[in-house]
């Protein structure tokens, strides 16, 4: 497998009418799960980590794990992506550690400040062959919490200006999704996706997809989304798998035994999302 930019994978997806699943990994087990499903399905994935994960496991550890785990499988590419990066400095460090794609999340800044800081990342990253994801509009909740923060829709006119002024490779948009666990029924503005997709050539990203129905995900892909992020459902599967593995092996103290159950539970979720995203 080759580690390529997210943009390269998403541009093909956009042209052919599917989406690349983007899976957040936290540890060795989730990395093994991702590597195994790529080998089994022969489908490209975007593997990503948030800053808190990098602080937990070490910035250079995650790209090194994926590189090692994919040795010998040369027939499918993947991207190693920084999800929700919050500074140029972090983006630079990740690139130096082997990330092929970075995000600068300036969605909580003013529109002008978001443009300025995103463009700073774009200017140095693209020159190194690394794609940059920007974010416009507010995506509710937070990566490891609930969904109390109200989401705001991305405006079409601002998306056009943002893409033109930053030169960003891909764009995460706010259309009613939220990070974390949904407390109610999400109302996704599929029409807004269509409007933005028809107005910009930049591939679009959907955050906060864990918990959305299969039909909604398919509608978002049809409307123009080329990358869909999944994190919460993978963490839920991992936690469930550990508990299940321990229940099935009550006298076992070797983590390699019950962690295999956790890996298999993560894989189940990944495979379900791959089927949806690739229209299989």
Secondary structure, 3 states (H helix, E strand, C coil): CCECCHHHHHHHHHHHCCCEEEEECCCHHHHHHHHHHHHHHCCCEEEEEEHHHHHHHCHHHHHHHHHHHCCCCCCCCEEEEEEEECCHHHHHHHHHCCCCEEEECCCCCCHHHHHHHHHHHHHHHHHHCCEEEEEECECECCCCCCCCCCCECCCHHHHHHHHHHHCCCEEEECCCCECCCCCCCCCCCHHHHHHHHHHCCCEEEECCCCCCCHHHHHHHHHHCEEEEEECHHHHHHHHHHHHHHHHHCCCCCCHHHHHHHHHHHHHHHHHHHHHHHCCC
